[in-house]
Amino acid sequence: MLTGVASPLLSASGLGMIRGERVLFTGIGLSVEAGQSVVLRGSNGAGKTTLLRILAGLTRPEAGEITRNGAHHWFAHREGLKPHETPRTHLALWAKAWGSSVNVDDVLARMSLKRPADVPARYLSAGQRRRTALGRLLLEDRPIWLLDEPYTALDSEGRALVLELIDHHLSNGGGIIAAIHGESGFVPANEVVL
């Protein structure tokens, strides 16, 4: 269980962003409490990924303020695996970088990656690469998960696995903000439409 984290886990107010001469969004506010999720909706190019990047501290907004009460995981639309990396080496490198004591073999088993654990990413299916990247969420307890299209390239079994991870994280006091096309598969506390 995640402990010692103040509520809200993350809040933002008055966020605005301009790309070139186009206003992506303005006046965006949101808050996620322990055990809650927020779903970001909008058409392609509406700014969902940009908003997530702002919430993760990777992109500076034109306006607004963000308060984070805890560490976060940023799960991007791209998996971030190098072609020569295997699921095992990818997760082991991240575990080492974060000083995690989590057993990588346990994460591989949880993500149904035991069989392709030592196959270079260039030979993995898109779904296997996605599962590998999602495995990073299990390497370190962080109260805030920022997820950009977590179901991309996953079959029904992979989607069910992500829903289990989400349910477990929320039931243990975590918070999630996710950009999702289609059905989320869970009931968010709020939806923000861009």
DAHU-V144630 format. One record per backbone hydrogen bond with DSSP energy under -1.0 kcal/mol. CO is the residue of the C=O (numbers start at 1). NH is the residue of the N-H. E is the energy in kcal/mol with one decimal. If there is no record, write none. Layout:
# DAHU-V144630
{{CO NH E} {CO NH E}}
This chain:
# DAHU-V144630
{{9 69 -3.5} {10 32 -2.6} {11 67 -2.9} {12 30 -2.0} {13 65 -2.2} {15 28 -2.5} {16 62 -2.2} {16 63 -1.4} {17 24 -2.3} {17 25 -1.3} {19 22 -2.4} {22 19 -3.0} {25 17 -2.5} {28 15 -2.8} {30 12 -2.9} {32 9 -1.9} {32 10 -1.5} {33 36 -2.1} {36 176 -1.9} {37 189 -2.4} {37 190 -1.1} {38 178 -2.7} {39 192 -2.6} {40 180 -1.8} {41 194 -2.9} {43 46 -2.1} {47 51 -2.7} {48 52 -2.4} {49 53 -2.6} {50 54 -2.2} {51 55 -2.5} {52 56 -1.9} {53 58 -2.7} {53 59 -1.1} {54 57 -1.2} {63 16 -1.8} {65 13 -2.3} {67 11 -2.5} {71 144 -1.9} {73 146 -2.9} {75 148 -2.5} {82 85 -1.4} {83 122 -2.3} {85 121 -2.7} {86 90 -2.8} {87 91 -2.3} {88 92 -2.4} {89 93 -2.5} {90 94 -1.9} {91 95 -2.6} {92 96 -2.4} {93 97 -2.5} {94 98 -2.2} {95 100 -2.9} {103 107 -1.5} {104 108 -2.7} {105 109 -2.1} {106 110 -2.5} {107 111 -2.2} {108 113 -3.3} {109 112 -1.6} {116 119 -1.8} {117 88 -2.4} {120 123 -2.3} {121 124 -1.2} {125 129 -2.2} {126 130 -2.1} {127 131 -2.5} {128 132 -2.1} {129 133 -2.3} {130 134 -2.6} {131 135 -1.6} {133 136 -1.5} {134 137 -1.7} {135 138 -1.5} {136 139 -1.4} {143 175 -3.1} {144 73 -2.8} {145 177 -2.5} {146 75 -3.2} {147 179 -2.6} {149 152 -1.4} {151 154 -2.1} {155 159 -2.7} {156 160 -2.2} {157 161 -1.9} {158 162 -2.2} {159 163 -2.4} {160 164 -2.0} {161 165 -2.3} {162 166 -2.7} {163 167 -2.7} {164 168 -2.6} {165 169 -2.6} {166 170 -2.7} {167 171 -2.5} {168 172 -1.1} {169 174 -2.6} {170 173 -1.7} {172 2 -1.9} {174 35 -2.3} {175 145 -2.5} {176 38 -2.5} {177 147 -2.4} {178 40 -3.3} {179 149 -2.2} {190 39 -2.2} {192 41 -3.0}}
